[in-house]
């Protein structure tokens, strides 16, 4: 895709990855993604903000080679999809200096072999004059790596936000056109890579309060020409209480756990508690992550395999522990053949979750009337907990 003008002498010069379906060999990309780089032409100097992922380098570098000059390459984040092509740009513009945060310098040298003498570090709040345009650098650590920063173009009130406010969508749209679609994609993006750092992100949101932001240009997804709604969404995801929602990741081998899951779903619905089940055999983990943003309660459903939880249930617990959602309560339901330590194993896998563990419901073989009654009691307990917090 060709260079596209955002405002006079401010351009999008990124790449659209229509076919990518997996990120970091982990994160599903059902809608592809974009790698957004931006070119700012000041009256005296020109800055390139970020590059593209190396697999898309060749056609992108052909367009970069047509730029008359690049004085600065701003690296907001050392990860490959942002900075992986910096070395190739330096081959075209050897006089250019790479502008980055102090923490990013060693990462760029170690991960991408960018030479020491090509890098200039900037302090939090430092500015860079391009002549009639001024970039201000704001350090935003742990959004989502420790070295991350963003850039604010003072004269045009544009925030170049790196991974902050991003979304994985391959599109020909330069700006957000379908807000509902972008909201879900941005929430998925937040859930998968930002949610573990909620408290730090809240602090970085506070740092942005003093800036008039007319436009947000992230590193992935479309540009927000009406940025207030995505900033409000982040405040909700980071700081608002959880919702009246039970997230129920589960797996069933021979139908016993499935019967228990189905019963609990109905029991919770009867008590006006919203529930979202995820069969871990087929689920998109990104969808599960989205639901965890809002969940007040997590219930893991699993059969017993070799005296412990099913590996997929263990993976679900590991994922929740890594993402650190706001959930306040957790329980476990499932079946077993002769015994085991399912509860103890899963409980030991979630040290990052500050949750109250509700009495689990396990049954031997097919669920009995007593097991169904215990599930009803669990539903009563969850409903009471949610109501006590004003969620129901």
Secondary structure, 3 states (H helix, E strand, C coil): CCCEEEECCEEECCEEECCCCEECCCEECCCCEEECCEEEECCCCEEEECCCCHHHHHHHHHHHCCCCCCCEEECCCCCHHHHCCHHHHHHHCCCCEEEEEHHHHHHHHHHHCCCHHHEEEECCCCEEECCCCEEEEEECCCCCCCCCEEEEECCCCEEEEECCCCCCCCCCCCECCCHHHHHHHHHHHHHHHHHHHHHHHHHHHHHHHHCCCCEEEECCCCEECCCHHHHHHHHHHHHCCCCCEEEEEECCCCCHHHHHHHHHHHHHHHCCCEEEEEECCCCCHHHHHHHHHHCCEEEEEEEEECCEECHHHHHHHHHHHHHCCCCCEEEEEEEECCCCCHHHHHHCCCCCCCCEECCCEEEECCCCHHHHHHHHHHHHHHHHHHHHCCCC
